[in-house]
Amino acid sequence: MEEDRYRPGFILYSDGYALKTSDGSDTTIVAGSPTENNYREAVGVDARFESLTGFTQIADTRVVVADLGNSCLRQIDRTSGITSVFSGQCESSGYVDGRRGKFRNPWSVIKDNQNFSQVLVTVNEAVRTVEINTGIIGTFVKSDKLYFVRYMMQDLNGDMYLTVSNAIYRVVYGDKVLVFLTGSTRHKGYRDSTLLNSLFHNPYGMFVTAPGSVLVSEDGAYDHIRLVHTNSNQVTTVNLCGDSDCLRIPQSVLLTNDSLYVGQYRKILKFKCK
């Protein structure tokens, strides 16, 4: 889920196997189907994705999506709805760098805020790079510690935050060093504490609010939004609902225009920031 810069006031989000846009009342399918998955390059609702997990808008009319099940990155033209291969070899999985490179289960894709000519992609055990103009695939960082890496966000310095199983890692952009941040590589649970003593259960989507400050959605047994704050060395739970239980399987978070959006099962919630 992210702010839709092409249509001011609208949110761009994935729903099932489709990419949609909405202003909270009117909803439009940009490409794909909410109920049918497969692989097909086509226009609008006739296109098919196997598993649409992450996406990023690289220009006003161009969106790149990670098609997990088809092991490639796809491109959607916002004005025409036409889909095409952006990088990788759809329906052919592997780990190969280069112009004819391959992905194995790409999950999250973001535009690199330190190098606007490339996007960054999480795959199992690695963060890969893709040149926007050529589609050439490279490797930014690779480690067996990144087993089952999923979502990724960057702060203003370019450092990346990654959800990996029940832990969160950071990649220091300048020297490509992988650093364990919080959670646990061996245990899951729910505990707010210092970074090294906190526990998570299935941390999912993220949004960086400032360098060293990250909102994390947790869609496991607890359904929380957590705040990881490296400067204070603390993980805390963000109380959005008061005494009620309004969160159900939250998977994505977006903070924009003084509002916090939480994408969850069957709805997107909007909270006004004080």
N, C-alpha and C positions, 0 to 999 in steps of 0.2 A: 504494500500500500504506500503510495506517495502522492504528494501534491501534484495536480495535473496543471502544468504550466501552459499547456496548449489551450485549455479552456478554463479561464480563471474562475475560481469558486468550486471547481469540480475535483473529486478525488479519483485517482486511478488505482484500481485494485484487481486482484485475481479472484475468480469465483469458479470453483470446480476446474474445468479445463478451458476457461474463457478469461479474456482480459476485458474488464468493464470500466466505465466511467460514470460518475453520478454526482449530483449536487445535493443529495439528500432526499430528493423527491423523484426527479427524472433519472432513469438509468438507461445506458446504451451499451450494447456489446460492441467492442472494437474489433475483436476477432476471436474465433473459437466457439465452443459450445459448453454450456454449464453442465451438460449431462453426458455427452459423448466424447470419448477420447480415442486417439489414433494418431496417425501422421498423414497430414495432407497440407500442401501449400496451396492456398486458395485465397478468396476474398471474403473478409468479414466472417459471418456465421458459418460459411462453408469450410473454413479452415479447421484443422484438427491438431490438438496437442495431446501428447500422452500424459504428461504431468507438468503443469505450469507452476513452478515453485517460486522463482524470483524474477524480478524484472527491473529495468532502469531506463529512464528516458534520456537519450543521448542528444536529442535535438527536439525542437518544437513538434516535429511530425514523425520522429523515429523512436521506437521503443524496442529494446532488446530484451528478450525473455529467455530464461533458462528452462529448457524442456528436459526435465530430469529423465523421464522414461525413454525418450528418443536420443539421449546422450549428445545433445548439440544445443547451440544457441540459435534462436530464431529472431527474425526482425519483422516488426509490424509497421507499416506506413499508416500513420494516424489519419491522413486525409482520404486515402483510398481503401484502407482495410486490407491491402495486399500483404501477404506474408511471404517470407523468403528465408533461406539459410543465411545466418550471419557468420557463424564459425563452427568448425567441427564437421563431422560426417554423420548426419542424422541416421539413426537406426544401426549405427556401427560404433560400438563402444571400445575405448582403449585409452592409453596414456601416451600420446605422441605430440611433441612440439613441432612447430613449423607451419608452413603454408597449408599443408595437407594434414594438419594435426587432428587429434581426436581427444574427446573427453570421456570420462567414466562418471556418469551420474552428476552432472553440474547442478548445483542447488541454488546458489545465490549469485547474483551479478550486480555490480555497482559501477558507475563511472568513476574512474580514479580522479580524485580531486587534486592530486599533485601532478598528474600527467593526463591532460584532457584528450590526448590522442589514443588512450587505451581504456579498456574496461578490465575489472578484476572479477574473477570467478572462483567460487569455492567448489572443489571436488573432493572426493575421499582422499585424505592425507595431504592436501595441497591447496594453495591459492595460485591460480593460473592467471596469465595476462593475455589479452587479445588486442591487437592493434585494430583500431576502428576502421581505418581506410583500407587495410589489406586482409584482415581476418587472420593474420599470423598469430599462432598460439605460442606462448612461452610459459615459464614457471617462475613465480615470484618467490615462493617459499614452499618447501616440501618436508614433511616430518611424519613419522609414524604416530606421534602424539596427536596429530589431527585426524585420527580415525573417527569417522562419522561426523566430520565438520559440516555445519549447515549454514546458518546465516552470518552475515558480515556487514559491518558498518565502519566508516572512517570518521575520525575527528578532523579538526581543521589543520592539524599537523600531518595528516595522512596516515597516522597510526590506525591499524585495523583491529577491530574487536570481533572475535569469532565465538559462536556457540558450538561447543564440541561435547557431545553427550550431555553430562550433567555439570560441565565446567565452562568457564569462559577464559579464553586466551587473548593476548594482545600481540600483534606483530608490529615492532618498531619499524617504521617505514624506511628510515635512512640507511640502517645497516641490516635490515631484513632479519632481525633477531626475534625469535618466538619466545614469549614470556607467559608463564602461567599466571592468571590474574585472580580468580576466585572460583568457588565451587569445589568439586571433588572429582578425581578421575576414578575413584573406587566406590564411592557411596552416593546415594541420592536421598533427598529429603527436603525439609523446609526449615531453615534456620537463618535468621538475621543476626549478623555479628560482624567481626572484622573480616577483611577479605579472605584470609586463609582459614577462618573458622566457619564461614557461611556455607550453607548447603542449598542446592537447587534440585528440582525435579523436572527435567525436560525443558530447559530454557530454549526459547524459540527465536522470535523476532527481536530486533533491537533498534534503538534510535539514540544517537549520540547527541546530547543536549549541549555539551561543552567538552573541551579536552579533559579527559579523565572522568567524565560523568556520563553514564550510559543507562537508559531505560531498557529493561528486559522483560518481555512477556514470557510467562511460565504456564504452559498448557498441560501440565501433568496432572497430578492428583490434587493440586492446590489452587490453580487458576488465580495467579497473582500478577501484578506488575511490580517489579523490583527495581530499585535504583542502586546501581553500583557506582560508588564515588571514591576514586582512588586517592584524592587529596586528603580526605578524612579517614581513609582506610576502613570504610564501612559499607555494608549492604543493608538497605532498609526496604520495607514494603510501602508502596504508595497506596494510601487509602483513598480510593476513588468513589466508593459506593456507600460510605458511612456504615451503618449497621446492616444494610441490605447485602444480598449476594447477587450482584448484577453481572459478574464476569463468568463466562462459560467458554472454556477452551480458547482463551485469547492467544492469537498467533502473531499479530503484528501491531506495532505502535508507530505513530507519527505525530510529531509536535510541530504545528505550523499556525501562524496567525493567531496566537494566544489560545489555541484549542488543541487538546490532546485527542487523537482518534485511536481507537482500539478495534482492530479487526478480529472478530471472533466468530464462533459458530452461528451461522444464519443472520448475522447483523454486523453493522459497524456502529460502535458507540462513540459519541462525541461529548467531551467534557470541557467546559470553559475553564481556562486557567486563571487563577486569581493573581 
